[in-house]
Structure formats: C-alpha cells, structure tokens
Amino acid sequence: MTNKQVTIFVIIIIILILIGSIFIFIYQQKRYSDVFFKYSGFAVHKIYDGKIEEYEITLYVGENKQPYVINSRYNPKDLEEIKIYEGDIKRDIIKEKLYITMEPNLSSKAVLAYSELDKYFENPFLFNLPTFPGLLRQVQNNTLPVITCANAITSVGVIEFKLGNKDEIYKQNECIILEAITENDLIKVADRLSLTALGIMNS
C-alpha cells in the first residue's frame, strides 16, 4: 500500500468516525428530549413506575422558592387535542368545597379519573380544596350523596363525569362537564383539567 493509499484510507476512516459521531449525537439528543423536556416553561421528566409511564412536572407554588413535583399520567403535549372552554378554570373549581359526580354504573376507570383530580385539588400544598364523590342518581345500598349540576353554586363546585361522543371540557352554568368517549379517555380529560387548573396548560 502506497503512502497515498494509506492517506486516503485514514481520511475515509476519519470521515466515517465523524459521521458515526454525528448520528450518535443526534440520536442521544432525541432520546434525551423525549425523557427531559420543557413544556410552557415547566420542566418535564418521563419516568416509569413499574410498567406505567408517568411524567414528573416541576412547578413553583405561590411564593415558595422550593420546587414542587407532581406526577401526571400523560404527557401534556398529548392532552392538547382535548378541547377546554376559555375562562378562569381555577376560579370555577376552587370554591368552599368540590363534588365530583358520575353515573353509578361507571367502572373503576371513572374512580381512577376521580382520584386523578382529587390528588391535586385536596393536596394541601396545591389547592387544599375539600373534595367529595357523588352520584348522579340514587342507588340501593350506596351512601354517596346525589349530586347533579343543579347543586353547583357560587360556594360549591361540581364536576360531572359524562360519557359521550367527544373528549371535551365545558361549562353548564356553574357546573363543569368532563365528557369523554370512553372511561379510559375520562382519565385523560381529568388530567387535562388538572394541568390547566395548575397553570401548566392553557385553555
């Protein structure tokens, strides 16, 4: 092999190493951006709790300089398609107390959607709002109160779970309706409402 051939061979190796390094850098950047990213100025970290994918979101509450971390089941980017009414969501929810009501025949998925809201609204470090479950109609051997949108007044907030033909959050007088196509979607809609009330997402 002549000196010229050796030089060409070395140049080719260097070029291949550079190209490989660029591809590795781009891949690592993409992988990093999927796990750590900013959403509306909030730091988001994708984590795994067993097999469940969750998103840790760091925010500051009030004048507290220490960050507070919440866990969302969904990436805020994936909730943007859920339509929500324009208005002061936090003011509409945060009253003296809040009821979350639903049909009694809904499954544990709806209960999970309830817990997704409750973990934020009753949290003393976030809203510290007394939150209670209710049912839209009376059923035998059930002690939960019957709560409908008619119970929503200036001092009492009511959120109604509803299965329908769309995933959307809207108001009916003083009542907030969380409509979803399926009960799984109801969990997503609940997270959309929570993240909007926290100021992480916009209406």
HELIX and SHEET records of a PDB file:
HELIX    1   1 ASN A    3  VAL A   35  1                                  33    
HELIX    2   2 PRO A   76  LEU A   79  5                                   4    
HELIX    3   3 ILE A   89  ILE A   93  1                                   5    
HELIX    4   4 SER A  108  PHE A  121  1                                  14    
HELIX    5   5 CYS A  149  ASN A  151  5                                   3    
HELIX    6   6 GLU A  183  ALA A  197  1                                  15    
SHEET    1   A 4 PHE A  36  TYR A  39  0                                        
SHEET    2   A 4 PHE A  42  ASP A  49 -1                                        
SHEET    3   A 4 ILE A  52  LEU A  59 -1                                        
SHEET    4   A 4 TYR A  68  SER A  72 -1                                        
SHEET    1   B 6 LYS A  83  ILE A  84  0                                        
SHEET    2   B 6 GLU A 168  GLN A 172  1                                        
SHEET    3   B 6 CYS A 175  ALA A 180 -1                                        
SHEET    4   B 6 VAL A 156  LEU A 163  1                                        
SHEET    5   B 6 LYS A  97  MET A 102  1                                        
SHEET    6   B 6 THR A 131  LEU A 135  1                                        
END                                                                             
